[in-house]
Amino acid sequence: MTSRENPIQHLNGAPLTDEQQQYLTGFFAGIAARGFRFSDVEPAPPPVEKPAALEDLTFEERVKRELHPLDAYPQLLENAAHNKAPDKEDVFRFKWNGLFYLAPNKEAFMARLRIPGGLVKTFQLREIARVAKELTTGYVQITTRANFQLRLIQPKDAPEVLRRIQGVGLHTRGAGADNIRNLTANPTAGIDPYELVDVLPFCQGLAQIIINDRSFYDLPRKFNIAFDGGGLIGTVEDTNDIGLKAVKVGEEILFRVALGGATGHQSFARDLGVLVKPAELNKVIVALVRVFIANGNRSDRKKARLKHLLETWSLERYLAETEKLLGYQLQRDPMPSPGAT
């Protein structure tokens, strides 16, 4: 039988009778109706669409695909052995380890830590101070996201700075570039007598989820998340890509979710119209981030933040995609319209 012949025209080399042909025609139709297929009678499947060629991607996306930045640590060690400045690609990749090369202003690195919720212990502060004195300028900067930065680190000293920071239970991973930046919480979380809930456990729990999942280290662009427990001093959560704010509904403490804030773009996050139970909060955040990872713009760096995706998507669509990942529907509670009583 040739590939162009009807499979029911021949049986053991002999032509079929009309009765046999009618029987087999019905047989194959019944099989097909049940979802079964036979490779010798099915047309070839359409070709699988190939991913975009590297040359069609932005510089940053191409660099990430040529070598994942978390795999660039051996090159950091090689550069340190010769006190060598990083090349253009590694300047970008080393940001995944929190190292920002300051050229042309200075031929040295700045290291940014990640301190979820801004919670740091005294022994960690003492070691950071020693590292700053012995290997950098002697100064430590405090950032707007409750974080620390050390400046003017020579390439030869960069691995040692990272080692000593990690040696006291801190780290720098994902502190820059296309990653989830330092998670913020109320500065008085856990000690504010007026807060509805201490959000530090959520902040610390999400930090552990992120550092243990490689997929969170390849976002289309930077991403900010803030938790607000409803205390006296807020976190300005509506300037973040995801802002979580505790609210009291009857006798229950729940969280409202806002999306798309970006301080640099003077954009405030918009309320998603849902209420989330504390026990589900980090699971919902993870799903929200995964929707962005899958659908954010990777062809134009100037249009790659979550706010830009929400300029083409409705909040309802984003919520629907999130609920697909979760496998269930979130509790709806739209914000009241302005002027409503």
C-alpha positions in Angstrom: 0.0 0.0 0.0 1.4 3.4 -0.9 1.1 6.5 1.2 -1.5 7.9 -1.2 -3.8 4.9 -1.2 -6.9 4.5 0.9 -6.2 2.1 3.7 -9.5 0.3 3.3 -9.0 -0.5 -0.4 -6.7 -3.5 0.1 -6.5 -6.3 2.7 -3.6 -8.8 2.5 -3.1 -7.6 -1.1 -6.6 -8.5 -2.2 -9.3 -6.0 -3.2 -12.2 -5.6 -0.7 -15.8 -6.5 -1.5 -18.4 -3.8 -1.2 -19.7 -5.4 2.0 -16.2 -5.4 3.6 -15.5 -1.8 2.5 -18.8 -0.6 4.1 -18.0 -2.5 7.3 -14.5 -1.1 7.6 -15.7 2.4 6.8 -18.2 2.2 9.7 -15.5 0.7 11.9 -13.0 3.5 11.4 -15.8 6.1 11.8 -16.7 4.6 15.2 -13.1 4.5 16.3 -12.6 8.1 15.3 -15.7 9.2 17.1 -14.2 7.8 20.3 -11.1 9.9 19.9 -8.7 7.3 18.5 -6.4 8.0 15.6 -4.2 5.9 13.3 -1.0 7.4 12.2 -1.2 5.8 8.8 -4.6 7.3 7.9 -4.3 10.7 9.7 -2.9 13.7 7.9 0.4 15.0 9.2 0.0 17.4 12.1 0.7 21.1 11.4 4.3 22.1 12.1 5.1 23.3 15.6 5.8 27.0 15.6 9.5 27.6 16.3 10.5 30.1 19.1 11.7 33.4 17.9 15.3 33.4 16.8 17.8 35.0 19.1 18.5 37.8 16.7 14.8 38.8 16.9 14.9 39.3 20.7 16.0 42.4 22.6 19.6 42.4 23.8 18.5 41.6 27.4 16.3 38.6 26.4 19.0 37.3 24.1 21.6 37.5 26.9 19.3 35.6 29.2 18.8 32.8 26.7 22.4 32.4 25.7 23.3 31.8 29.4 20.9 32.1 32.3 22.3 34.8 34.6 22.3 32.5 37.6 24.7 30.3 35.8 27.2 33.2 35.3 28.9 32.8 38.7 31.9 30.9 37.3 32.6 33.9 35.0 32.4 36.2 38.1 35.1 34.0 39.7 37.2 34.1 36.6 37.0 37.9 36.4 37.9 38.1 40.1 41.0 36.0 39.6 42.3 38.7 37.2 40.5 41.7 38.7 38.9 42.1 35.3 35.9 44.2 34.5 32.8 42.4 33.1 31.9 42.6 29.4 28.6 44.0 28.3 26.7 40.8 28.6 28.0 40.0 32.0 27.3 43.5 33.3 23.7 42.6 32.8 24.0 39.0 34.0 25.8 39.9 37.2 22.8 41.9 38.3 21.1 38.6 39.1 23.7 38.3 42.0 23.0 41.9 43.0 26.2 43.3 41.5 25.9 46.5 39.4 29.0 47.6 37.5 29.2 51.4 37.9 31.2 52.2 34.7 31.8 54.8 33.3 31.5 56.6 36.6 33.6 54.1 38.6 35.4 50.9 37.6 33.8 48.9 40.4 30.6 47.2 41.6 27.8 48.2 43.8 26.2 45.3 45.7 22.5 45.5 46.6 21.2 43.1 49.2 17.7 41.5 49.6 16.2 41.9 53.0 12.5 40.8 52.9 10.4 43.1 55.0 13.5 45.1 56.1 14.0 42.7 59.0 17.7 42.4 59.9 19.5 41.1 63.0 22.2 42.9 64.9 24.9 40.3 64.1 24.0 40.7 60.4 24.4 44.5 60.7 27.8 44.1 62.3 29.1 41.9 59.5 27.7 44.2 56.9 29.6 47.1 58.6 32.8 45.0 58.6 32.4 44.1 54.9 31.8 47.8 54.1 34.9 48.9 56.0 37.3 46.1 54.8 36.2 45.7 51.1 34.2 48.9 50.1 34.0 52.6 50.9 33.2 52.1 54.6 29.7 53.3 54.1 26.4 51.5 53.8 23.4 53.0 51.9 19.8 52.4 52.9 17.3 52.2 50.0 13.7 53.1 49.6 12.8 49.4 49.6 14.2 48.8 53.1 17.4 47.5 51.7 21.2 48.0 51.9 23.8 48.8 49.2 27.6 48.6 49.3 29.6 50.6 46.8 33.0 50.5 45.1 33.7 46.8 45.2 36.7 45.8 43.0 36.0 42.8 40.7 38.6 40.8 42.7 36.6 41.3 45.9 33.1 40.7 44.5 32.9 36.9 45.3 34.2 37.5 48.9 31.6 40.2 49.5 28.8 37.8 48.3 30.3 35.0 50.5 30.4 37.1 53.6 26.9 38.4 53.1 25.5 34.9 52.6 27.5 33.7 55.6 25.3 35.7 57.9 22.0 34.5 56.4 21.5 37.3 53.9 21.7 37.3 50.1 21.8 39.5 47.0 20.1 37.1 44.5 17.6 38.9 42.2 18.3 42.3 43.6 18.4 43.9 40.1 17.3 43.5 36.5 14.4 41.3 35.5 13.5 40.0 38.9 11.1 40.4 41.8 12.8 43.1 43.8 13.1 43.3 47.6 9.7 42.5 49.2 8.5 45.3 51.4 6.2 45.4 54.5 5.2 48.0 57.1 8.3 49.3 58.8 6.5 48.8 62.2 5.1 45.3 61.2 4.7 43.1 64.3 5.0 45.9 66.8 2.2 48.4 65.6 -0.6 48.1 68.1 -3.1 49.3 65.5 -2.2 46.9 62.7 -4.8 44.4 61.5 -2.2 41.7 60.9 1.5 41.3 61.0 2.5 40.8 57.4 6.1 39.8 58.0 5.3 36.1 57.9 3.8 36.5 54.5 6.7 38.6 53.3 9.3 36.0 54.6 7.3 33.1 53.2 7.0 34.6 49.7 10.8 35.3 49.8 11.4 31.6 50.4 9.1 30.6 47.5 11.0 33.0 45.2 14.5 32.0 46.0 13.6 28.3 45.6 12.0 28.6 42.2 14.2 29.4 39.2 11.3 30.5 37.1 11.0 33.7 39.2 14.4 34.8 37.9 13.3 35.4 34.3 10.6 38.1 34.3 10.0 40.4 31.3 11.0 43.3 33.5 11.5 44.3 37.2 8.6 43.6 39.6 7.7 45.1 43.0 5.5 43.6 45.6 4.4 45.2 48.9 2.4 44.0 51.9 0.4 46.4 54.1 -1.0 45.1 57.4 -3.2 48.1 57.9 -1.1 49.8 60.6 -0.3 53.4 61.3 2.6 53.6 58.9 1.8 52.3 55.4 4.0 50.8 52.7 2.6 52.9 49.8 1.6 49.5 48.3 -0.3 51.1 45.4 3.0 52.2 43.8 4.0 48.5 43.4 3.2 46.0 40.6 1.3 44.0 43.2 0.0 45.7 46.4 -1.6 43.7 49.2 -3.6 45.6 51.8 -5.2 44.1 54.9 -8.8 45.0 55.5 -11.4 44.0 58.0 -14.6 42.5 56.6 -17.0 41.8 59.5 -14.9 39.9 62.0 -12.6 38.6 59.3 -9.2 40.0 58.2 -8.8 39.7 54.4 -6.5 41.2 51.8 -7.4 43.5 48.8 -5.2 43.2 45.7 -4.1 46.0 43.5 -2.1 45.7 40.2 0.1 47.8 38.0 1.7 50.4 40.1 5.0 51.9 39.0 6.6 54.8 40.8 8.9 55.7 37.9 5.9 55.9 35.5 3.8 57.9 38.0 1.2 55.1 37.9 -0.8 53.8 40.8 -2.0 50.2 41.1 -5.7 49.5 40.4 -7.9 47.5 42.7 -8.6 44.0 41.3 -11.9 43.7 43.0 -11.2 40.6 45.1 -10.7 39.6 48.7 -8.1 37.0 49.6 -7.9 35.0 52.8 -4.5 35.2 54.5 -3.9 31.4 54.1 -4.2 31.8 50.3 -2.4 35.1 49.9 1.1 33.9 48.7 -0.5 31.3 46.5 -2.5 34.0 44.8 0.5 36.3 44.5 2.5 33.4 42.8 -0.3 32.9 40.3 -0.5 36.7 39.6 3.3 36.8 38.9 3.2 33.7 36.7 0.6 35.3 34.4 3.0 38.3 34.0 5.9 35.9 33.3 3.9 34.2 30.5 2.3 37.3 28.9 4.6 40.3 29.6 6.2 42.1 26.6 9.7 40.7 25.9 10.2 42.6 22.6 10.2 46.2 23.9 11.9 47.0 27.2 10.0 50.3 27.4 6.7 48.4 27.3 7.6 45.5 29.5 6.2 46.4 33.0 3.0 45.0 34.3 1.3 48.4 33.9 1.9 48.1 30.2 0.3 44.7 29.9 -2.7 46.1 31.8 -2.9 48.9 29.1 -3.8 46.2 26.6 -5.5 43.7 29.0 -8.5 44.4 31.2 -8.3 43.7 34.9 -11.0 41.1 34.3 -8.9 39.3 31.8 -5.9 39.3 34.1 -8.0 37.9 36.9 -9.5 35.2 34.7 -6.0 34.0 33.7 -4.9 34.0 37.3 -7.9 31.9 38.3 -7.1 29.4 35.6 -3.8 28.8 37.3 -5.3 28.7 40.7 -8.1 26.3 39.7 -10.8 28.2 41.6 -12.5 31.6 41.7 -11.5 34.3 44.1 -14.0 36.1 46.3 -15.4 39.2 44.5 -15.7 42.6 46.3 -15.6 45.5 43.9 -14.5 48.9 45.3 -17.4 51.3 45.7 -17.7 53.9 42.9 -16.6 57.5 43.8 -19.5 59.3 45.6 -21.4 56.1 46.4 -23.1 55.9 49.7 
